[in-house]
């Protein structure tokens, strides 16, 4: 562990090495951020569907129509609603 800390400290002090390290991990970090953002959007949309169903007595299809959910995503949201039911 201490040996790794020494390497990390050495990389931090060397601008070129730090830039190379950032290039190496950049794609993985961006992918993780995008995945998390998509999961948060999906959770928000799912909550909106459930709210419409609960508050306005909409069916899942009516709720997805009201929210303009694309057809190709509807099976996913229908399954998620059923899981939570």
N, C-alpha and C positions, 0 to 999 in steps of 0.2 A: 504494500500500500504506500509506504513512504517513497519507494522508488518511483511509483506513478506520480506522486505529488511533485517530485523533483522534475520529472519530464514536463508536467503541466506548467510548472513555474518557468521552466526554460522556454517553453513554447510561448507563454504569455509575454516574455521579455523580447522575443524575436518576432518582429512585425511580419516578416515574410512567412515564417512558420505558422504564426497565428492566422494569417490570411489563408494559407493552405488548409489548415484545420477547419476553418470556417467553411471553406468550399466543400470539404468532405462531409461535414455534418449539416450543411444548409438544406439540402434536399430532404433529408430525414426530418428535420425540424419543420420545414414548410409542409411536408406531408402530414405530420402529426397535428399541426395547427389546423390544416384544412379538414382533416378527419374530425377533430373536436368541434369545429365550427358547424360541419354538416350534422353531427349528432345533436348539437344544441338547436339547430334549425328544425330538425325532425321532431325533437321533443316539444318545441314551441308549437309547431303545426299540429301535432297530436293533441296537445292541450286545447288548442282552438277548436279542433273537431269535437272533442269531448264536451267543451263548453256549449257549443251549438246544440249538441245532442241533448244535453242536460237542461239548458235554459230555454230552448225553443222547441224541444221535442222533435228535433230533426233525426232522420235516419242517418246512418254513416254516409250513405250516398248523397243525401241532401246537403249534409255538412260539407262534404268534399266539393260538391257543386258550388256551394256558396263561397268557398275559399279558392275556387278555380284550381284545384289540385289536378295536375296533369294525369291523364289516363294511365300512363305507364307507372305511376307511383301509387295508384289507388289500392292495388292488392297489398302492398306493404302496409299502408295505413289501416286498411280493413283488418289485417291480421294483428296489428298492434292494438287496435281498439278491442278486438276480441280477447286478446291476452289480458288486458286490464279489466275486462268485464267480470 
